[in-house]
Amino acid sequence: MPRAVNLARHPTGAVRPEDFEVVETPRPEVPEGWFLIKNRVFSLDAGFRQWMSAGAGDNYLTGMQLNEPVQSIVLGEVVESRHPDYAVGTLVNARTAWEEMSLLDGTDLCSPLLAADDMALSEYMSTLGPTGMTAWLGLNHIGQPKSGDVVVVSAAGGAVGTIVGQLAKAAGCRTIGLVSSAAKAQWLTDEVGYDLAISREAHPDLAQALVEAAPEGIDIFFDNVGGSVLNTVMQHLQEGARLVLCGAISQYEAEVEPVSHTWELITKRARMEGFMFSDYIDEFPAVIEAMEKLLRAGELKTFDQCYQGIEQTPTAFCDMMSGASRGKCLVVLED
Ligand SMILES: NC(=O)c1ccc[n+]([C@@H]2O[C@H](COP(=O)([O-])OP(=O)(O)OC[C@H]3O[C@@H](n4cnc5c(N)ncnc54)[C@H](OP(=O)(O)O)[C@@H]3O)[C@@H](O)[C@H]2O)c1
């Protein structure tokens, strides 16, 4: 029987593996207009933590229910079909759940995937998937990088952050990454290619560290963290700065913190804008093509951490949330 990972309890505070349960589920019957996919890769995304809490749910997604499979973006292959657009063998990207088999009707961010022969399938759940789209579209549409800009990225060692840093660097910017540990900061400069990395471990006073790292101020802040980090960075802006609000991970498992330095946006003529990657769905094919070229040319590198097998999913998700993993966190399912 196919397995799924259910939400066993609504997490409070830091998510734990015991919040999830791996269960066996009956293989679904396929009604007319539907198709069944066998999932190959799960994308583990920090944003989904928001919708795991009790009472969660907003204009974007419904809150997750207990004893239901945990929502996720996945890559799968059609194994049975009664849908005209999804023949058996088609690869599919979809927002469904942590399950070995998913029954779909082609809605909800579902689309056939044309994977290039020379790309690993996992690339389509990282650089060539929603993570890469988020990095590219947020940076280019809202950040609008120019050569010489100082770009600061929070959660810089994660899935989105490792791509944003490389893209900003390729655009001629000076890149500064914010991370938790000194070891991750070292990796960020040595391997990912950030010009500078500031860790909370080595530099608990972020405000002072930013004054030293960017004495002229920050042109672009690509923010994945929110809360006090955003509030602090807002005090070090360059005239005409752009603040890309991508995520607020510091607020997903804790009390929401106030952001008080909005006056700085006025005097610095700065612009702060949030976005969801799915706003730009029409641009995905062109962005994927551009990113494939960069990957082939070796001008962009995917940093990922793959966990094997559905039973590893709870641990993988917790590792990603706590910062124990680096780059894009994925679960690869057995054949
Ligand atoms: N707007 C969109 O369309 C969109 C799409 C995708 C993702 N996102 C957002 O982008 C952000 C990154 O997502 P991702 O999937 O790429 O995750 P990720 O960056 O791979 O993983 C999350 C990282 O955030 C850091 N972190 C965790 N708690 C933190 C805290 N309290 N303060 C500071 N840093 C903390 C950890 O790294 P450290 O070791 O550095 O602490 C952790 O590894 C999330 O906020 C997510 O919601 C937005």
The ligand as an SDF file (V2000), in Angstrom:
LIG
                    3D

 48 52  0  0  0  0  0  0  0  0999 V2000
    7.1550   34.3400   -1.3820 N   0  0  0  0  0  0  0  0  0  0  0  0
    7.2500   33.1510   -1.9600 C   0  0  0  0  0  0  0  0  0  0  0  0
    6.6590   32.8670   -2.9970 O   0  0  0  0  0  0  0  0  0  0  0  0
    8.1380   32.1340   -1.3170 C   0  0  0  0  0  0  0  0  0  0  0  0
    8.4370   30.9190   -1.9620 C   0  0  0  0  0  0  0  0  0  0  0  0
    9.3220   30.0410   -1.3480 C   0  0  0  0  0  0  0  0  0  0  0  0
    9.8520   30.3480   -0.0990 C   0  0  0  0  0  0  0  0  0  0  0  0
    9.4960   31.5060    0.5100 N   0  0  0  0  0  0  0  0  0  0  0  0
   10.0500   31.8770    1.8190 C   0  0  0  0  0  0  0  0  0  0  0  0
   11.4400   31.9400    1.6780 O   0  0  0  0  0  0  0  0  0  0  0  0
   12.0460   31.6300    2.9300 C   0  0  0  0  0  0  0  0  0  0  0  0
   13.0860   30.5490    2.6950 C   0  0  0  0  0  0  0  0  0  0  0  0
   12.3960   29.3600    2.3490 O   0  0  0  0  0  0  0  0  0  0  0  0
   13.1760   28.0570    1.9320 P   0  0  0  0  0  0  0  0  0  0  0  0
   12.1590   27.0500    1.5970 O   0  0  0  0  0  0  0  0  0  0  0  0
   14.2320   28.4210    0.9620 O   0  0  0  0  0  0  0  0  0  0  0  0
   13.8420   27.6300    3.3100 O   0  0  0  0  0  0  0  0  0  0  0  0
   15.3910   27.5160    3.6420 P   0  0  0  0  0  0  0  0  0  0  0  0
   15.9710   28.8900    3.5660 O   0  0  0  0  0  0  0  0  0  0  0  0
   16.0040   26.4270    2.8740 O   0  0  0  0  0  0  0  0  0  0  0  0
   15.3410   27.0400    5.1470 O   0  0  0  0  0  0  0  0  0  0  0  0
   14.9750   27.8930    6.1350 C   0  0  0  0  0  0  0  0  0  0  0  0
   16.2290   28.4820    6.8500 C   0  0  0  0  0  0  0  0  0  0  0  0
   15.8250   29.6340    7.5760 O   0  0  0  0  0  0  0  0  0  0  0  0
   16.7210   29.8190    8.6600 C   0  0  0  0  0  0  0  0  0  0  0  0
   15.9510   30.1010    9.8830 N   0  0  0  0  0  0  0  0  0  0  0  0
   15.0850   29.2900   10.5270 C   0  0  0  0  0  0  0  0  0  0  0  0
   14.5600   29.9090   11.6050 N   0  0  0  0  0  0  0  0  0  0  0  0
   15.1060   31.1400   11.6370 C   0  0  0  0  0  0  0  0  0  0  0  0
   14.9900   32.2580   12.5150 C   0  0  0  0  0  0  0  0  0  0  0  0
   14.1610   32.2220   13.5710 N   0  0  0  0  0  0  0  0  0  0  0  0
   15.7230   33.3520   12.2650 N   0  0  0  0  0  0  0  0  0  0  0  0
   16.5640   33.4070   11.1940 C   0  0  0  0  0  0  0  0  0  0  0  0
   16.7320   32.3800   10.3240 N   0  0  0  0  0  0  0  0  0  0  0  0
   16.0030   31.2590   10.5430 C   0  0  0  0  0  0  0  0  0  0  0  0
   17.5120   28.5120    8.8240 C   0  0  0  0  0  0  0  0  0  0  0  0
   18.8450   28.7740    8.3550 O   0  0  0  0  0  0  0  0  0  0  0  0
   19.9730   29.3480    9.3580 P   0  0  0  0  0  0  0  0  0  0  0  0
   20.8620   28.1910    9.6700 O   0  0  0  0  0  0  0  0  0  0  0  0
   20.6470   30.4170    8.6150 O   0  0  0  0  0  0  0  0  0  0  0  0
   19.2580   29.8610   10.5870 O   0  0  0  0  0  0  0  0  0  0  0  0
   16.8020   27.5560    7.8820 C   0  0  0  0  0  0  0  0  0  0  0  0
   17.6060   26.5850    7.3130 O   0  0  0  0  0  0  0  0  0  0  0  0
   10.9350   31.2190    3.8760 C   0  0  0  0  0  0  0  0  0  0  0  0
   10.6120   32.3050    4.7060 O   0  0  0  0  0  0  0  0  0  0  0  0
    9.7830   30.9060    2.9440 C   0  0  0  0  0  0  0  0  0  0  0  0
    8.5440   31.0960    3.5520 O   0  0  0  0  0  0  0  0  0  0  0  0
    8.6620   32.3960   -0.0790 C   0  0  0  0  0  0  0  0  0  0  0  0
  1  2  1  0
  2  3  2  0
  2  4  1  0
  4  5  1  0
  4 48  2  0
  5  6  2  0
  6  7  1  0
  7  8  2  0
  8  9  1  0
  8 48  1  0
  9 10  1  0
  9 46  1  0
 10 11  1  0
 11 12  1  0
 11 44  1  0
 12 13  1  0
 13 14  1  0
 14 15  2  0
 14 16  1  0
 14 17  1  0
 17 18  1  0
 18 19  2  0
 18 20  1  0
 18 21  1  0
 21 22  1  0
 22 23  1  0
 23 24  1  0
 23 42  1  0
 24 25  1  0
 25 26  1  0
 25 36  1  0
 26 27  1  0
 26 35  1  0
 27 28  2  0
 28 29  1  0
 29 30  1  0
 29 35  2  0
 30 31  1  0
 30 32  2  0
 32 33  1  0
 33 34  2  0
 34 35  1  0
 36 37  1  0
 36 42  1  0
 37 38  1  0
 38 39  2  0
 38 40  1  0
 38 41  1  0
 42 43  1  0
 44 45  1  0
 44 46  1  0
 46 47  1  0
M  CHG  2   8   1  16  -1
M  END
$$$$
